[in-house]
Amino acid sequence: MNLVEPALQTATRLTHAGRKGKVHPGPVNPPIVRASTMLFPDVAALNNACGTRRVYGRHGNETTHALEQALCSAENAAGCMLTPSGLSAITTTLLALLQPGDHLLMVDTTYDPTRLFCDGLLKQIGVTTTYYDPLIGRGIAALMQKNTRVVFVESPGSLTFEIQDIPAIAAVAHAGGAVVVSDSTWATPIGWDSFDLGIDVSIHAATKYIVGHSDALMGVILTNEALHERVRNTYRQLGITIGGDDAALALRGLRTLAARLAVHRDSAQVVARWLQQQPEVAEVLYPPLEGCAGHELWKRDFKPEYACGLMGAVFRADITEQQVAALIDRTRLFGIGFSWGGYESLILPTKPSAYRSVNAGQWQTPMLRLHVGLEATEDLLADLAQGFDALRKTSEPQPARNYLKAVV
């Protein structure tokens, strides 16, 4: 039972949620349970356990249950399910809410593997998908069909960071009998009041900021009361589970989420402003920064104190892929790698037009995605300065490089 009072401040809830505290004195952290088989003293106890989540290890244990409770408290959700990755949380949810003959409205700026799932398995089982402009707002009403069952949002958008008008979209979706599913990874469980905005299922790649240390893969499905049993039924039938060790790592990360985000937020603001001053940069994509696209909607719907460190940069049209590669290769503190949300800074070249069907033409010049980590900001700026120096010195033609197809 979660004994945390809902009136407590966010940082306090993150510290105490999912713990029994003074009720049962003992270890600060829930023990790590590694178990498949559960034993019972007699047949009566076995029968009493049947139909509950205490009958077999696949349904969870004390460690995973503590994480579920803590996550529900963090985002004020009715129910929580843990999956092996963020993508599995998305696919499980969509399989739970859609059936052959249904229609899905999917934001065009969705995470690329989500698009592959829509165009692959969902299409194979008879679900049709329409991609829509992330900035459509109430105009999404024109795309609603009689069989539209799910409207999927992702705000900010993957790679290009558009902020969607979630309340407007949710109002239209609910009026048409559809539910709203959100990839809320950028926001984290504490960055907005997702369910108050009209979201029915909030999904996270816990791999990112929840775990926070780049050492575990995990997905999270958080639901409102109305949809919890429906989603859990599919989750249960698919046999999805995670182990106690990964749950313990995520609990550790969740405890410090508010404190870490404060550093990510402050450093990202400094880096974003610095990037704006570079003559080669046409636009910085970071909604928390005043003056950036989507800032006013972001300020309305998100919690400024919990902005994260992920952003994009768009270069001038005359900057080449080779110059961008030289910038990336020259940096030493910004690692070249997929994912984000850990303590370390990361950098990647991106080309959103490769996986867009609505607004691909808008994104034709070279771009970067940066995750600003917990390093000293002065060192990060010096590292980027080295990279831009390499970019400026690179003018000789070089063999073309293919952009990374999937950015996670």
PEVENQUI-V724177 format. One record per pair of residues at least 12 apart in sequence whose C-alpha atoms are under 10 Angstrom apart, sorted by sequence separation. I is the first residue (numbers start at 0). J is the second residue. If there is no record, write none. Layout:
# PEVENQUI-V724177
i:j
I:J
I:J
This chain:
# PEVENQUI-V724177
i:j
3:15
4:16
15:27
17:29
52:64
67:79
105:117
117:129
130:142
152:164
153:165
181:193
204:216
205:217
206:218
271:283
286:298
332:344
333:345
334:346
335:347
350:362
351:363
352:364
2:15
3:16
15:28
66:79
67:80
117:130
129:142
152:165
188:201
204:217
205:218
206:219
270:283
271:284
272:285
331:344
332:345
333:346
334:347
335:348
349:362
350:363
351:364
1:15
2:16
3:17
66:80
67:81
103:117
114:128
129:143
165:179
187:201
188:202
203:217
204:218
205:219
220:234
271:285
287:301
332:346
333:347
350:364
351:365
1:16
2:17
3:18
39:54
64:79
66:81
179:194
183:198
187:202
188:203
203:218
204:219
205:220
287:302
288:303
330:345
349:364
350:365
351:366
0:16
1:17
2:18
3:19
37:53
38:54
64:80
114:130
152:168
165:181
181:197
187:203
202:218
203:219
204:220
271:287
272:288
287:303
330:346
349:365
350:366
0:17
1:18
2:19
3:20
37:54
38:55
63:80
64:81
151:168
152:169
180:197
181:198
183:200
184:201
186:203
187:204
188:205
202:219
203:220
268:285
271:288
272:289
287:304
348:365
349:366
350:367
0:18
1:19
2:20
36:54
37:55
63:81
103:121
129:147
150:168
151:169
179:197
180:198
181:199
182:200
183:201
184:202
185:203
187:205
201:219
202:220
203:221
267:285
287:305
288:306
327:345
328:346
348:366
349:367
350:368
0:19
1:20
35:54
36:55
37:56
127:146
128:147
131:150
133:152
150:169
178:197
179:198
180:199
181:200
182:201
183:202
184:203
185:204
201:220
202:221
268:287
269:288
287:306
327:346
347:366
348:367
349:368
2:22
35:55
36:56
93:113
101:121
126:146
127:147
131:151
133:153
178:198
179:199
180:200
181:201
182:202
183:203
184:204
187:207
188:208
200:220
201:221
202:222
267:287
268:288
271:291
286:306
287:307
326:346
327:347
347:367
348:368
34:55
35:56
36:57
59:80
109:130
126:147
128:149
129:150
130:151
131:152
133:154
150:171
151:172
178:199
179:200
180:201
181:202
182:203
183:204
184:205
187:208
188:209
200:221
201:222
267:288
268:289
285:306
287:308
327:348
346:367
347:368
348:369
34:56
35:57
58:80
59:81
90:112
99:121
100:122
106:128
107:129
108:130
128:150
133:155
150:172
177:199
178:200
179:201
180:202
181:203
182:204
184:206
185:207
186:208
187:209
199:221
200:222
201:223
285:307
326:348
346:368
347:369
33:56
34:57
35:58
37:60
89:112
90:113
93:116
98:121
99:122
101:124
102:125
103:126
104:127
105:128
106:129
107:130
108:131
133:156
149:172
150:173
184:207
185:208
199:222
200:223
218:241
264:287
285:308
287:310
324:347
345:368
346:369
347:370
32:56
35:59
86:110
89:113
93:117
97:121
99:123
100:124
101:125
102:126
103:127
104:128
105:129
106:130
107:131
108:132
109:133
148:172
149:173
173:197
184:208
198:222
199:223
200:224
217:241
264:288
285:309
286:310
323:347
324:348
345:369
346:370
34:59
35:60
99:124
100:125
101:126
102:127
103:128
104:129
105:130
106:131
107:132
108:133
147:172
148:173
157:182
160:185
172:197
173:198
184:209
198:223
199:224
216:241
284:309
285:310
323:348
344:369
345:370
346:371
33:59
34:60
86:112
87:113
90:116
94:120
98:124
99:125
100:126
101:127
102:128
103:129
104:130
105:131
106:132
107:133
156:182
170:196
173:199
199:225
200:226
284:310
285:311
344:370
345:371
32:59
33:60
86:113
89:116
90:117
94:121
97:124
98:125
99:126
100:127
101:128
102:129
103:130
104:131
105:132
106:133
107:134
133:160
134:161
136:163
137:164
140:167
148:175
149:176
150:177
151:178
152:179
153:180
154:181
155:182
166:193
169:196
170:197
194:221
199:226
200:227
283:310
284:311
285:312
343:370
344:371
345:372
32:60
33:61
85:113
93:121
97:125
98:126
99:127
105:133
106:134
133:161
134:162
135:163
136:164
137:165
139:167
140:168
143:171
147:175
148:176
149:177
150:178
151:179
152:180
153:181
154:182
155:183
157:185
165:193
168:196
169:197
170:198
194:222
199:227
217:245
283:311
284:312
320:348
342:370
343:371
344:372
31:60
32:61
33:62
97:126
98:127
106:135
132:161
133:162
134:163
135:164
136:165
137:166
138:167
139:168
143:172
146:175
147:176
148:177
149:178
150:179
151:180
152:181
153:182
154:183
155:184
156:185
166:195
167:196
168:197
169:198
194:223
215:244
216:245
217:246
282:311
283:312
284:313
339:368
341:370
342:371
343:372
344:373
31:61
32:62
86:116
90:120
94:124
97:127
133:163
134:164
136:166
137:167
138:168
139:169
140:170
141:171
145:175
146:176
147:177
148:178
149:179
150:180
151:181
152:182
153:183
154:184
155:185
166:196
167:197
168:198
169:199
200:230
215:245
216:246
282:312
283:313
309:339
339:369
340:370
341:371
342:372
343:373
344:374
30:61
31:62
32:63
90:121
132:163
133:164
134:165
136:167
137:168
140:171
144:175
145:176
146:177
147:178
148:179
149:180
150:181
151:182
152:183
153:184
154:185
155:186
165:196
166:197
188:219
214:245
215:246
281:312
282:313
283:314
308:339
309:340
339:370
340:371
341:372
342:373
343:374
29:61
30:62
31:63
94:126
133:165
135:167
136:168
137:169
139:171
140:172
143:175
144:176
145:177
153:185
154:186
164:196
165:197
166:198
216:248
217:249
280:312
281:313
282:314
308:340
338:370
339:371
340:372
341:373
342:374
29:62
135:168
136:169
137:170
138:171
139:172
143:176
144:177
153:186
165:198
188:221
215:248
216:249
279:312
280:313
281:314
282:315
307:340
308:341
339:372
28:62
29:63
134:168
136:170
137:171
140:174
143:177
184:218
214:248
215:249
279:313
280:314
281:315
335:369
29:64
30:65
104:139
133:168
136:171
137:172
140:175
184:219
210:245
214:249
279:314
280:315
281:316
309:344
311:346
334:369
344:379
29:65
183:219
210:246
212:248
278:314
279:315
280:316
308:344
309:345
310:346
311:347
312:348
313:349
333:369
334:370
28:65
29:66
210:247
211:248
212:249
271:308
274:311
275:312
277:314
278:315
279:316
309:346
311:348
312:349
313:350
333:370
365:402
104:142
182:220
210:248
211:249
268:306
270:308
274:312
279:317
280:318
311:349
333:371
368:406
104:143
181:220
209:248
210:249
212:251
264:303
265:304
267:306
268:307
271:310
274:313
279:318
333:372
103:143
104:144
180:220
181:221
209:249
210:250
211:251
212:252
264:304
265:305
267:307
268:308
270:310
271:311
327:367
332:372
102:143
103:144
180:221
208:249
209:250
210:251
211:252
264:305
265:306
266:307
267:308
271:312
324:365
333:374
102:144
109:151
180:222
207:249
209:251
210:252
211:253
261:303
263:305
264:306
265:307
266:308
267:309
268:310
323:365
332:374
101:144
102:145
103:146
104:147
109:152
110:153
206:249
209:252
210:253
261:304
262:305
263:306
264:307
265:308
267:310
322:365
323:366
324:367
17:61
101:145
102:146
103:147
104:148
105:149
106:150
107:151
108:152
109:153
205:249
208:252
209:253
210:254
211:255
260:304
261:305
262:306
263:307
264:308
320:364
321:365
323:367
17:62
101:146
102:147
103:148
104:149
105:150
106:151
107:152
108:153
109:154
207:252
208:253
209:254
210:255
211:256
260:305
261:306
262:307
263:308
264:309
319:364
320:365
17:63
19:65
100:146
101:147
102:148
103:149
104:150
105:151
106:152
107:153
108:154
109:155
110:156
111:157
152:198
209:255
210:256
259:305
260:306
261:307
262:308
263:309
318:364
319:365
320:366
332:378
333:379
17:64
18:65
100:147
101:148
102:149
103:150
104:151
105:152
106:153
108:155
109:156
110:157
111:158
151:198
205:252
208:255
209:256
257:304
258:305
260:307
261:308
316:363
317:364
318:365
332:379
17:65
18:66
100:148
101:149
102:150
103:151
104:152
105:153
106:154
108:156
109:157
110:158
150:198
153:201
178:226
205:253
208:256
211:259
257:305
259:307
260:308
316:364
317:365
318:366
331:379
332:380
16:65
17:66
107:156
108:157
109:158
151:200
152:201
153:202
208:257
211:260
256:305
257:306
313:362
314:363
315:364
316:365
330:379
332:381
333:382
353:402
16:66
17:67
18:68
97:147
98:148
106:156
107:157
108:158
109:159
149:199
313:363
314:364
315:365
331:381
332:382
333:383
353:403
354:404
16:67
17:68
18:69
97:148
106:157
108:159
208:259
313:364
314:365
315:366
330:381
331:382
332:383
350:401
351:402
353:404
354:405
16:68
17:69
96:148
97:149
108:160
208:260
313:365
314:366
330:382
331:383
350:402
353:405
16:69
17:70
96:149
108:161
312:365
313:366
314:367
329:382
330:383
333:386
348:401
349:402
350:403
351:404
15:69
16:70
17:71
312:366
313:367
329:383
330:384
331:385
348:402
349:403
350:404
351:405
14:69
16:71
17:72
93:148
311:366
312:367
313:368
329:384
330:385
331:386
347:402
348:403
349:404
350:405
351:406
13:69
16:72
93:149
311:367
312:368
326:382
327:383
329:385
330:386
347:403
349:405
350:406
12:69
13:70
15:72
16:73
106:163
310:367
311:368
312:369
326:383
328:385
329:386
330:387
349:406
12:70
93:151
310:368
311:369
326:384
327:385
328:386
329:387
348:406
13:72
309:368
310:369
311:370
326:385
327:386
329:388
330:389
347:406
12:72
13:73
309:369
310:370
326:386
327:387
329:389
12:73
308:369
309:370
310:371
325:386
326:387
328:389
329:390
11:73
308:370
309:371
324:386
325:387
326:388
327:389
328:390
9:72
10:73
307:370
308:371
309:372
323:386
325:388
326:389
327:390
0:64
1:65
9:73
307:371
308:372
322:386
323:387
325:389
326:390
0:65
3:68
9:74
188:253
307:372
308:373
322:387
324:389
325:390
326:391
1:67
2:68
3:69
323:389
324:390
325:391
326:392
337:403
1:68
5:72
189:256
190:257
322:389
323:390
325:392
326:393
0:68
1:69
4:72
5:73
104:172
188:256
189:257
322:390
323:391
325:393
337:405
338:406
339:407
3:72
113:182
187:256
321:390
322:391
324:393
337:406
338:407
1:71
2:72
5:75
187:257
190:260
320:390
322:392
323:393
336:406
337:407
1:72
189:260
319:390
322:393
336:407
110:182
318:390
321:393
322:394
104:177
109:182
187:260
318:391
321:394
322:395
103:177
319:393
321:395
322:396
102:177
104:179
105:180
106:181
319:394
321:396
322:397
318:394
321:397
324:400
263:340
319:396
320:397
321:398
263:341
319:397
320:398
321:399
263:342
320:399
321:400
260:340
262:342
319:399
320:400
96:177
259:340
263:344
320:401
96:178
259:341
320:402
259:342
281:364
283:366
284:367
96:180
282:366
283:367
284:368
280:365
281:366
280:366
93:180
92:180
252:341
89:180
89:181
89:182
88:182
86:182
85:182
271:369
85:184
208:307
270:369
208:308
271:371
270:371
267:369
269:371
267:370
268:371
196:300
267:371
195:300
196:301
266:371
267:372
191:297
265:371
266:372
267:373
270:376
274:380
193:300
263:370
264:371
266:373
269:376
270:377
273:380
277:384
92:200
191:299
192:300
193:301
263:371
264:372
265:373
266:374
269:377
279:387
92:201
191:300
192:301
262:371
263:372
264:373
266:375
267:376
270:379
274:383
92:202
190:300
191:301
192:302
262:372
263:373
266:376
269:379
270:380
273:383
274:384
277:387
89:200
190:301
191:302
262:373
263:374
265:376
266:377
269:380
273:384
279:390
76:188
89:201
189:301
190:302
191:303
260:372
261:373
262:374
279:391
74:187
75:188
88:201
89:202
189:302
190:303
259:372
260:373
262:375
263:376
266:379
270:383
274:387
73:187
74:188
75:189
88:202
89:203
190:304
191:305
259:373
262:376
266:380
73:188
74:189
88:203
89:204
186:301
189:304
190:305
191:306
72:188
73:189
74:190
76:192
86:202
88:204
186:302
189:305
190:306
71:188
72:189
73:190
74:191
75:192
76:193
77:194
85:202
86:203
87:204
88:205
188:305
189:306
190:307
70:188
74:192
75:193
76:194
85:203
86:204
187:305
70:189
73:192
74:193
75:194
84:203
85:204
186:305
187:306
74:194
75:195
84:204
85:205
186:306
187:307
79:200
82:203
83:204
84:205
85:206
185:306
186:307
78:200
79:201
80:202
81:203
82:204
83:205
84:206
85:207
185:307
76:199
79:202
82:205
83:206
160:283
161:284
185:308
76:200
81:205
159:283
160:284
161:285
162:286
185:309
76:201
159:284
160:285
161:286
213:338
158:284
159:285
160:286
213:339
74:201
212:339
213:340
214:341
92:220
211:339
212:340
213:341
88:217
89:218
91:220
92:221
155:284
164:293
211:340
212:341
213:342
87:217
88:218
89:219
92:222
96:226
155:285
162:292
163:293
210:340
211:341
212:342
213:343
84:215
85:216
86:217
87:218
88:219
89:220
95:226
155:286
161:292
162:293
165:296
207:338
208:339
209:340
210:341
211:342
212:343
83:215
84:216
85:217
86:218
87:219
88:220
160:292
161:293
162:294
164:296
206:338
207:339
208:340
209:341
211:343
83:216
84:217
85:218
86:219
87:220
88:221
96:229
159:292
160:293
161:294
162:295
163:296
164:297
206:339
207:340
208:341
82:216
83:217
84:218
85:219
95:229
96:230
162:296
163:297
166:300
204:338
206:340
207:341
208:342
82:217
83:218
84:219
85:220
95:230
161:296
162:297
164:299
165:300
205:340
206:341
207:342
81:217
82:218
83:219
94:230
95:231
161:297
164:300
204:340
81:218
82:219
92:229
93:230
95:232
96:233
163:300
80:218
81:219
82:220
92:230
95:233
155:293
162:300
70:209
80:219
81:220
91:230
92:231
94:233
95:234
79:219
80:220
81:221
91:231
93:233
94:234
79:220
80:221
92:233
78:220
79:221
80:222
91:233
92:234
155:297
78:221
79:222
91:234
94:237
154:297
76:220
77:221
78:222
79:223
91:235
76:221
77:222
78:223
75:221
76:222
77:223
78:224
88:234
91:237
74:221
75:222
76:223
77:224
78:225
80:227
87:234
74:222
75:223
76:224
77:225
78:226
79:227
91:239
70:219
71:220
77:226
78:227
160:309
70:220
71:221
77:227
78:228
80:230
160:310
70:221
71:222
76:227
79:230
80:231
88:239
158:309
159:310
160:311
67:219
71:223
78:230
79:231
82:234
87:239
158:310
159:311
67:220
78:231
81:234
157:310
158:311
159:312
187:340
67:221
80:234
157:311
158:312
159:313
185:339
80:235
155:310
185:340
82:238
83:239
184:340
82:239
83:240
84:241
81:239
82:240
83:241
80:239
81:240
82:241
83:242
134:293
80:240
81:241
82:242
80:241
81:242
83:245
81:246
13:189
58:235
63:240
66:243
57:235
63:241
10:189
63:242
64:243
67:246
70:249
9:189
58:238
62:242
63:243
66:246
70:250
73:253
57:238
58:239
59:240
60:241
62:243
63:244
65:246
66:247
69:250
57:239
58:240
59:241
60:242
61:243
62:244
63:245
64:246
65:247
66:248
57:240
58:241
59:242
60:243
62:245
63:246
66:249
67:250
70:253
56:240
57:241
59:243
62:246
63:247
66:250
69:253
56:241
57:242
61:246
62:247
65:250
66:251
69:254
56:242
60:246
63:249
56:243
63:250
66:253
62:250
159:349
158:349
159:350
158:350
159:351
158:351
157:351
207:407
159:362
204:407
35:242
159:366
34:242
158:366
159:367
33:242
34:243
158:367
159:368
32:242
33:243
158:368
31:242
32:243
33:244
157:368
158:369
31:243
32:244
30:243
31:244
30:244
31:245
32:246
31:246
32:247
31:247
30:247
31:248
29:247
28:247
29:250
28:250
28:251
132:355
132:356
133:357
130:355
131:356
132:357
133:358
130:356
131:357
132:358
129:356
130:357
131:358
129:357
17:250
16:250
14:250
13:250
14:251
16:253
16:254
13:252
14:253
15:254
115:354
13:253
14:254
111:351
114:354
13:254
14:255
114:355
12:254
13:255
14:256
111:353
112:354
10:253
11:254
13:256
14:257
108:351
111:354
10:254
13:257
108:352
110:354
111:355
10:255
109:354
10:256
11:257
108:354
109:355
9:256
10:257
107:354
108:355
9:257
10:258
107:355
108:356
158:406
106:355
107:356
108:357
157:406
158:407
107:357
108:358
157:407
106:357
107:358
108:359
107:359
111:404
112:405
111:405
112:406
110:405
111:406
112:407
110:406
111:407
110:407
86:407
85:407
